[in-house]
Each structure stands twice: as C-alpha cells, then as structure tokens.
Amino acid sequence: MTLDQLHLLFFKNYEEASLTFSSGINCFVGDNGSGKTNLLDAIHYLALTKSAFASADAQAVKQGADFFVVKGKFTPAPLAKPETIQVSLRAGQKKIITHDKQPYLRLADHIGRYPAVLISPYDTDLIREGSEERRRYFDSLQSQLDHEFLELLIQYNGLLRQRNFTLKQGDGSRGFDALYLQTLDDQLAPLGEQLSQLRAEFLTQFIPVFQRHYAQLADGHEAVVLDYKSQLPGQNFRHLLLANERRDRALQRSTTGPHRDDFVFLMDGLPVKSYGSQGQQKSFAIALKLAQFELLAGRPQPVGEPPAKPLLLLDDIFDRLDDKRIARLLQLVANHTFGQVFLTDTNLARTDQALAGVGSDIRRFRVQAGSVTTL
C-alpha cells in the first residue's frame, strides 16, 4: 500500500499544499515550527480519521478559516486502482470522511483499511502518562486488527456514556431512573467481559513480538513485560456493577469495568515509568511501535492479495534518538522491513547522510512556514 498524493486546504498552518510522493522514503526538511509534523498529522488523519497530536478536530483548522480538507490518493496494492480518501470538517458541523467521493456511513468502516504507524518524540507519554493514554493506544491498534473488537468497543462506550449520564440524574431521590440503570447494566456486562477477554487474548500475541524488538534495540540486557490489569478476569461484571452501584451514584460515574483497565510496563520486574532510564523508556516505546507495525503488516489479506505494509511515519527521530536506536530503525528500512516511509528532520545534510546506504527511492521536500517545495 502506498500514499501517492496528498492535498491540503486550510489544514493547520497550510493554506493549500499539494504533494506527490515516492513509494519509498519521503523526507520533509525544515526548521522547527515550519509545518513538517503537520504533514505527518495529515497522513494520520487519512489513515485513522483523527489527529495524532490534538484531541479536538477543530484545532486542525487554519487560523482565520472555518473548514479544512485533507485529501489523499492511495494505491492499496500493486496494479490496483487508486482510491481517494478525503477528510473534511466545517466549523459547527460533523466531520466527513469519503472514499472515492462516497461518504462512510460510519467512521468505523474506515478503520484498518489504510494502516499507519507513527514513531514520535511523544511516544514515551505511553509510559509516563496515565492509564487512559495506554488504553487509547492499545484500543486503536486492536481496532485496526480486529473489527469485532472495534464494534464491541463502540457499543460498550455508547452504553457507558448513557450509564454515566443516568448516574448524574438526581441524587437518588428525584430524577434518577434505577430501572433504566439496571437495563443498561444488563447490556453493558456481557460487552465488558468480551472486551476484557479480547484484550487479554491480543496481548498473548503482541507481547512476544514486542519483547523480541526490545531485545534487538537494547541488546537483551533487560527483561521487559506488559502486565494487563483488569478488574474483570474471574469476576462476574454484572455483580461488580451491582456491588459498586452506591459508590457510582455518589461519584456520578462508573468506577468499574474495562474502561478502567491499565497496561503496566515492567522492566526486570519494576515499573519502567519509575525505574527505567530515559534511554530505556525510548527503547521500550519504539519496541511497542515496531511490534505494532509487524502485527499490522502481518494481518490477513483477501485471497490473492500481497501483505499490505502500513505507512511508517517518523517524526524528528534524528534530533530525539541516539545513534544506536536510529541505526536500528535505518537497518530495518534498508532490509525492506517497512514499506513507504515519511520522515521529518531539520537538517538535510544529516538526513542524506543517514539514508545514504538505505538503497530506496528517496524524495525530499523543503518545508517553510506552511509551504512545501520538492528538492
């Protein structure tokens, strides 16, 4: 799979830009703040319908404009017909995603069709931040791999929102619908148990791949583990909801369930967050992303179609990673482990030197204050 063309209109600091890409490596070179990372984020929008960096889509609209458009032309497989994906948002309206000009009825139908993996300086947030960051990461990955999981997650989150809204209605004496809460719990319980089970099953597949990549990055000096923390295994979720109902009503939110799960990152039995060095945390985060790439690249394809490697987005790695970790990534690039690559850097000479032995078709772009030219 390749992204052949990208067109932006009023996206972040771009008024308009059109780019045609190499099927190999594409380098965006420019000063900090020029808009290099925004190009990667535009590609992320095409792949996953949302920003990799901002929580609100409205933040992607260029200042002074009232809408944005990101359009890309993909070739899903060799000799296949190109497909055009467009993401657009107008102020005060719903975001629209189209495939060959036909809008998706549900955004979920798009997830997983054009996979992408981003390696950025913010990846260590997965280690340092709270459980919500880790749940979001693993849910996004698993959703691209397994549509059953995605459908369950959508249903569960919808019911959870209704449950939390119900808990906020009144103080127990007025406006509170206890019967409706029981009905929601009856529907929520089996979905939550299935989600927890699918997460646990997924990790049995993910962990060995992750551990192998970490060993290659860190020369196998530390033993790393992902520990899935959930309240549900061995428990009846419906009973847990009932047991916690009084507390939930007092706090006006649901305090138990898979939306409270966490993924604990350990190194030699100790939390990486507290005991891992900065370098170890970076290796841990990169190993997570390399395992993500491998699983996405190896997912089953329709009969007769070759494996579809995800797009690889590398943000600012030459500035933020040491030579050893950069060398490992470039070795994988040179070995054609990855397919199409997009990377950002501030120094063209450094980029050229790093990629000198890669042997792929390389296209370079100069980014300056929201404008892009081919070098």
N, C-alpha and C positions, 0 to 999 in steps of 0.2 A: 504494500500500500504506500502511495506517495501523495503528498500535497503539492500540486503543480503550480497553483496560482493563489494569491491572496490579495483581496481588495478591501480597503478600509475607508470608511466615511464617518467623520466626526467621532472617531474612537480615541478616547483618552487624549493624548497630545497631538493626534494626527487629524488634520482637516480632510485630507484624502491621500491615499497611497495605493499603488499597485505594484506587486512584485511577482516575478516568475522564478521558480526555484529549480535547483539541481535535485536529481533523485538521490544524490549522495549527501554531501555536507554543505550546509548553508551557514555563513558566518555574518553576524550583524556586529559591526565595529563602530564605536563612537564613544564620546565622553559620557560620564555618569549623568543621568537625567535627560539624555537626548531622546530616549524612547525605545531603546533596544529591548528591554524587558517587556514593554507593551506589545511588541510584535509577537513574542512568545505567548503572551497572555491572549492575544487574538487567536492564535492557533489553538490554545487551550479551550477557548470558547467554542471553536468549531468542533473540537473533539468531545467535549464534556458539557457543553451548553452553559458554562459558567466560568467566572474568573478564577484563576489560581491564587489570587492575592487579595481580592476585595470581597467583602461579604454581601454588598449590595450592587446590583447591576447598574443602578443609576450613577454610580461612581465611574463607570466606563464612558459616559457621555462627555464629549469635549466641552470644556467651559464655554458658555455662551451659546451652545447648541441645545436642541431639545430632543435629539434622537441620535442613535449610532447604528451603523451597519457593518458587519463583518461577513465577508463572502469568500469562500474557498472552493477551488476545484480539485477534487480527489480522483486518483486512479486507483480503484480498490484492488486490482490485480493486473498482472501483465496482460496486455491485449484486451482488457476490459474497457467498457465505455466509461468515460469520465462522468463523475457525479458532482453536482454543485450543492454545497451546503451554505445556507445563509442564516445568520443570527441578527436580529434587529430588535431594537427597543425604542419606543417613543415615550416621552415623559407622561406619566399618568396612565399608561396602558400596559398590557401584558406583553411579555417578551414572546417573540415569534421565531420559531425555527422551521426552516423549509428545506426539503430535499427535492432537488430538481423542480423548484418553484411550488411544490406541493407541501402545505403545512402539515406538520405532525399533529395528530390528534392529542398525543401525549408525549411529553419530553422523554419519558422512559423508553419510548420506542427507538430513540436515537442512541441511547447509552450503549457503548460497546461496539458500535459499528465502525468507528474510526478511533481506535485506542491511541493514547498518548501517555508518555511518562515524563515528568518534569523533575530534574535534579537542580536544586537551587540553594542559595545560602540559608534559606529559611527552613530547610528540611530538619534541622536539629530542633525546631519547635515541636516536632513529634515527640521528642524525648523530654524537653524542658517544660512544655505546657501541660495543661490538664487533660483529663480523660476524654473530653469532647473532641479534642484535636485528633487523638488516636482512633477513636470510633469513626470519625468522619473519613479518615484516611483508609481504614480497612473496609468500611462500608462502600466507599467509592470504588475501590479495587474489586471487591467481591461482586458489586453490581455490574461491572463491566464483564465479568466472567460468567455470571450466573443470573439469568433473568428471573428464575424462581425466587432467588434471594431478593432481587430488586423489587419484585411485586409484593413480596411479604413485607419488606421494609416500608414501602409506600402505604400499604394497608395499615400496618402497625402504627406508623407515625400519624396517620389520619385519625385513627381511633384514640391515640394518646392525646392529641390536641383536643378532641371532644371531651375526653375524660378530665383533662386539666381545666377546661372551660367549665365543666359541670362542678368541679370541686370549688371553683371560685364563686359559684352562685349561692350566696347566702351564707349564714353562719351555722346552719343546721336547723334553725327554727323557721326560716322563711326562704323561699326561693330555691331550696335545694331539693332535687329530684333523686331520691335514694333508689327508686326502682330503675330509673334510667341508668344510674351508675352501675347497678348490678348487671343490666343488659350489656353495657359497654365492657364490663369485666369478663362476662361470658364470651364475648367475641375476641377480646384482647388476649386472654390467657393462652389459647392454642397457638396464636400467631407468635407470641413472645417465646414460647417453648420451642417452636420451629426455628425462629431466628437464632436463638442461643445454640441449638444443635447444629445448624448450618455454619455458624461462626467457628464452633469447635472443630467440625469436620474440615473446614477450609484451612485452619491452622496446621492440621496434620500434614497437609500438602505444602503449605507455604514455608513452615519452619525449616525443614531440611535444605531447601533451596536457599533461603536466607543465610543459614549457618555456613553453607559452602562459600557463598560470596563474601561473607565476613572473613572467613579463614584466608581467602585469597588476598583480601585487602590488608589484613593485619598479620599475615604470616602465621596464623593459627596460634597466637600466643595466649588468647583468652577464650574461655568457653562462654558463648552467648546463648541466651534463652529468651523466648517470648512466653510469658505466662498469662493465660486468659483468665481474668477474674470476672465471674458472673455469679449472681445470686440464685440462678435457676437450676443448674445441674443437680439432679437428685431431689428436686423440690417440685411441688405442685404450685404452678404460678397462680392459679385461681385462689388457692388457700393463702398464698403470700399477699395477694391483693386484699383479701378479706382481713387478714391479720394486721395489715398496715393502714386500714381504711381510716381509723380515728386520727392517726398521725397525718395522713394525706389530707384529710379535711381541715385539720388545724393549720397545716402549712400551705394548703390550697395548691398542691402539685403532687404528682405521682412519684413516690420515693423508692419504688422497687420495680425492677424489670430490666430488659436488655438495653434500654436507653441509659442505664446507669453502669453498664459493663465497662471494664477497662482492660487494656493490654499492657502488662507490666514488662518492661525491658530490663533484663538482668545480664550482668557480666561477672563471671566467676561467683555467681550466687548473690551479688549485690546490685542494687539499683544503678543503672547506668546514669540516671539523672543526677544522682548524688555523688557517685564514686568514679564515674568514667571521666577521663581527661577530655579536653576539647578535641584532640585528635581521635580518640576512641569514639566519641559521640558522632563525629563526622563519618568515620568508617561505618558505624552502626547504621546511620541514616542512609548512606549511599548503598549499603548492602540491602536495606529494605527496598530501595528503588530498583536495584538490579534484579532482585528476586521478583518484584512486581513486573518488570519488563519481561523476564523469562516466562513467567506464567501467562502473561497476555500474549506473548509471541507463540506459545505452545497450545493455545486454546483450539478446540476442534473447529475445522472449517468445513463448508459444504463439500461434498464428494467432487473430486477433480480439481479443487482449488488449492493453490500452494499456501503455506502458512503466511499470515499477514502480520508482519512485524510492526509494532507500534511506532509512532513518531517519537523520537527522543529529543527532548528539549533540555539544553544545558545552559543554565543562566550563571554567568560570571564565575565559572569554575576556575579559571586561571588566576584570578585575584584571590579567591577564597580557599582553595585547596592547596595542599603541599604537593611537591613534585611526585612523590610516590603514588598518591591517590590519582593524580592527573595521568600519570604513566599507565596505571591500571585501566582507567577508562579509555585512554587512547589505544591501548593494546586491544581492547575489545572492539573498538572501532576498526582498527586495522585488520582484525580477524573476521570482519563482516558479521560479528555477533548482532550488531544493530543494523537497521535499515537506513531510513532517511534521518538525518541529524540536523538540528538547528541549534546554534550556539551563539552566545554573546560574549564580547570582550571589549576592553578599552584600548588595546594595543595591537595593531595589525601585524607588526613585525613579530611579536610574540606568538600570535595565532598562527602565522605562516610557519614559524619555526617548529611549533608543537605539532603541526599537521604535516610536516614535510615528508614523513615516512608512512603516512596513512594509506596512500595509494587509491583514494576515492576521488570522484569528480567533486571539485570544491568551487562554490560560488560565494563571492564576497560582496557585502553591501555596506556602504557608508551611511551611518545614521547621524543626522544633525538636526537637532531642535524640531523633531516631528516631520522630517523629510528623509527620504531614502533614495539613494542612487546606487547603481551597480558599479562595482570597481572592475 
